[in-house]
């Protein structure tokens, strides 16, 4: 995996960045906070391959996508330091 610096932050992130758009439930409906919040197979595989940069936006699902994605990444990578 190739890594680059993220702007002037000093952080190194993977050059590959999968995007997470609106989260959908089993029947195509929005996902409620905390319900079904677990790493998707593709997110888990990406993390296992060294991906450390995941994209989402606060406009998706009224901001829930960012919250849920943060929890999922916490499960994949452990607590942030």
PAFI-594681 format. One line per 10 residues: number of its first residue (from 1); for each residue x, y, z of C-alpha. Coordinates in pm, 1 decimal, always signed. Example, Ala and Ser with C-alpha at 12.3 -4.5 7.8 and 13.67 -1.06 7.14 Angstrom:
# residues 2
1) +1230.0,-450.0,+780.0 | +1367.0,-106.0,+714.0
# end
This chain:
# residues 81
1) +0.0,+0.0,+0.0 | +127.9,+345.7,-83.6 | +82.3,+628.4,+167.1 | +94.5,+1007.7,+130.4 | +89.1,+1299.5,+372.1 | -253.1,+1456.4,+423.7 | -193.6,+1824.7,+355.7 | +17.0,+1988.8,+625.1 | -135.0,+1778.1,+905.2 | +158.4,+1537.8,+916.6
11) -80.1,+1242.8,+893.3 | +3.2,+966.3,+649.3 | -295.1,+808.8,+475.5 | -340.5,+548.7,+205.5 | -353.1,+674.6,-151.9 | -659.5,+457.2,-204.6 | -972.4,+605.7,-48.7 | -1303.3,+419.4,-68.8 | -1613.6,+633.7,-39.6 | -1912.5,+571.5,+183.5
21) -2234.9,+729.1,+67.6 | -2575.3,+699.0,+229.4 | -2599.8,+386.9,+440.3 | -2887.5,+160.5,+353.5 | -3059.8,-96.3,+568.1 | -3155.5,-445.1,+464.8 | -3462.1,-324.7,+274.1 | -3311.1,-10.5,+117.9 | -3417.0,+218.0,+400.2 | -3193.0,+445.4,+606.3
31) -2996.0,+295.0,+892.9 | -3078.6,+416.6,+1242.7 | -2782.7,+516.1,+1463.1 | -2632.2,+212.0,+1631.7 | -2845.7,-37.0,+1440.6 | -2653.8,-273.8,+1220.8 | -2337.2,-70.3,+1273.3 | -2067.9,-317.0,+1184.4 | -1786.1,-313.1,+933.8 | -1898.0,-404.7,+585.5
41) -1707.4,-679.6,+412.3 | -1552.2,-431.3,+168.7 | -1449.8,-190.3,+448.5 | -1292.6,-475.1,+642.5 | -1108.1,-603.1,+337.0 | -986.3,-252.5,+255.8 | -856.0,-203.7,+611.7 | -685.7,-545.3,+605.4 | -515.2,-438.0,+281.4 | -375.3,-125.1,+447.0
51) -636.0,+135.5,+349.4 | -651.9,+404.2,+618.9 | -847.3,+680.7,+440.4 | -1226.0,+650.5,+404.9 | -1447.0,+922.2,+258.6 | -1799.1,+1023.8,+355.7 | -1993.4,+1348.6,+388.8 | -2215.8,+1504.8,+652.5 | -2494.3,+1549.1,+398.0 | -2546.9,+1173.1,+365.0
61) -2826.0,+1042.2,+587.8 | -2835.9,+1368.7,+781.5 | -2483.1,+1320.5,+917.1 | -2543.8,+965.6,+1037.4 | -2309.7,+822.2,+774.4 | -2012.3,+1000.7,+932.0 | -2106.4,+885.7,+1282.5 | -2162.7,+525.3,+1180.6 | -1850.3,+517.4,+962.1 | -1648.0,+650.7,+1258.5
71) -1777.1,+373.0,+1483.7 | -1709.4,+111.6,+1217.8 | -1353.0,+232.9,+1167.7 | -1303.5,+232.4,+1544.7 | -1391.5,-136.8,+1540.0 | -1153.7,-201.1,+1250.2 | -856.5,+5.3,+1374.1 | -914.4,+37.6,+1749.0 | -947.0,+361.8,+1945.1 | -774.7,+672.0,+1807.6
81) -484.5,+813.5,+2000.1
# end
